[in-house]
Amino acid sequence: MGITRVDLNVSLDGYMTTTDQTPEDPFGADWERLTAAYTATRTFQLRLGHEGGTTGLDDAHIKAESHGIGAEILGAGMFGFHAHPEDSDWQGWWGPNPPFGVPVFVLTHRERESLAMEGGTTYHFLSASPQETLARAQEAAGELDVRIGGGARVVKNFLRAGLVDRLHVAIVPILLGRGESIWQDLRGFEEGREMRSEVAESGVVHVVFEPRSS
């Protein structure tokens, strides 16, 4: 069995969500600032079918994020239910060929049949505890890893439940001042874990928490 992983971009003051979205700009300028180094990398640009992009530590971490993933867990917001509450045929933000390529378990109170997409992604919709959801995802992933992809509340529920083996936080040198804090209610999370950090060429600090070696 693989491990359970989380990869996040957070601001210098610890926020992993933004609050400046509008109907005209559903992501908001702050989200672009928070993800600028991520989206500038060669790996991300290749996913969009573009050439170029930055290399170095940011790019290396993004490559590692997708390596060895056998299943993904998402919240209803990451699937986009909140934006399409009346559309029973809604197939997610990610279009007909989502970037996952693995079984994706979407936490939601909506009952819905599993949805097979192009490229190997199949969405499974369930209302379950973090422990039950992870067990389903681990069964689907086999020997590969399970990634908790978000959103913020889903990630924090798994972190608080002690179900995350590896946490990678990319600390972006901007201040947001408000949003969902990654660290709230996680006092002492570092205890019993090894931590390493490195600074990328962009100024982003990549911090990784993993179980302490025996």
ABEGO torsion letter per residue (X at the ends): XBBBBBBBBBBAAGBABBAABBAABAAEAAAAAAAAAAAABAAAAAAAGBBEEBBEAAAAAAAAAABGBABBBBBAAAAGAAABAABAABAEAAEABBAAGBBBBBBBABBBBBBBBBGGBBBBBBBBBAAAAAAAAAAAAEABBBBBAOBAAAAAAAAAAGABABBBBBBBBBBAGBEBBAABGABGAABGBBBBBBBBAAGBBBBBBBBBBX
